[in-house]
Amino acid sequence: MSKNAWLIATGFSLIAVCYGFARFAFGLFLPRIDADLSLSPTLSGLISGGSFLGYCLTIVLAAFLTERIGPRAVALAAALVAALGMTGIALASSPLWLAA
C-alpha cells in the first residue's frame, strides 16, 4: 500500500471511530442512559446539545492545532479523547459526570 493510500485509510478510520462511535454512540444509548440516571427530557437535551457544541468547537481547535503541531499529533489526540469520552459515558454515575 502506498504512503498516500495508507494515510487516507488511516484518516478515514480515525474519523469513523471518533465521529461515528464517539459522537453518535451517545445518541444510540441515550434511552438506556436516561433510564439508568433518571434524566428528564430537558436535561437529556441539554447534555446532548452540549456534546454537539463541544464537537463543533473541537473541529475549529483541531484545524488550528493541525497547522501548529501536525496532523499526526492531532489524530492521536482525537483518538485518545474519543476513547476517554466513551469511557466516561460508560462509567457515568450522575448527570453531572455524564455532561462532563
N, C-alpha and C positions, 0 to 999 in steps of 0.2 A: 504494500500500500504506500502510495507516495506521501510525502510530508504534508502537502496541502489536503489530500483526502483524509489523512489521519486527523489533522486539525479540524476539518469540517465535521467529521464523525464524532470527535470528542466534544466539540462545541454543541452540536445537536443533542448529544446525550446529556450533557450538563444542563442545557436549557430544559429538556424534557423532565429531568429529575427535579431541578429547582423550581420550575414553573408548574409543571404538571403535578407531581407528587406533593411538594411542599405547599403550593398555593391552593390547589383545588381539593386536596385530601381533606382539608379542614371543612369545606362545604359539604363533602360527601358524608362526613361523620358528625356533622352538626346536630342532627336529630338525636343521636345517641349521647353526644356531649351534653345537649340540653337536658336530657332526662337524668344523666348522672349528676350534673351540677345544679339542677333546678333553675336553669336560666329562663328569664322571661323573653318573649319575642323582641322586646325593645333592647334588652341587654345583648342578646344574640346578634341583633343588627348592628349595634354599636361596636361590638368586638369584631364582627366581620368587616365593617367599614374601616375600622382602624387598621386591620390587617391589610386591606387593599391600599389604604393611604400609605402605609409603611412600604408596601411593594412599589408604589409609584415613586416615592421619594428615593428608594434604593436604586431604581433604574437610573435616575439622574446621578446619584453618587457613584454608581458603577461606571458610568461613562466618564465621569471626572477622574476617578481613580485609574481607569484603564490607560488614560493618557499619561498619568504620572508614574505609576508603578508597574504597568504592563498587564496584558490580558491573562497571563498565567496565574499571577498572584490574585487577581480579581476572581478568576474562575475557581481557584482553590478556596478563597474566602466564601464565595457564594455557595459552594458545596457544603462547607462546614456550617455556615449559618442555616442552610436548609435542614441539615441533619439535626442541629441543635434545636431548631424551631419545632420540627416534628417530634423530637424527644420531649420538649416542653409541653406540647399539646397532649402527648400520651400520659405524661406524669401530672398534669394539672389537677389540683385538688380543690380549686376555688375559682370563681370567675375572675378575680384579680390576677391570679397566676396565669390563667388562660389568656387574658388580654395582654399580659407582658410577653 
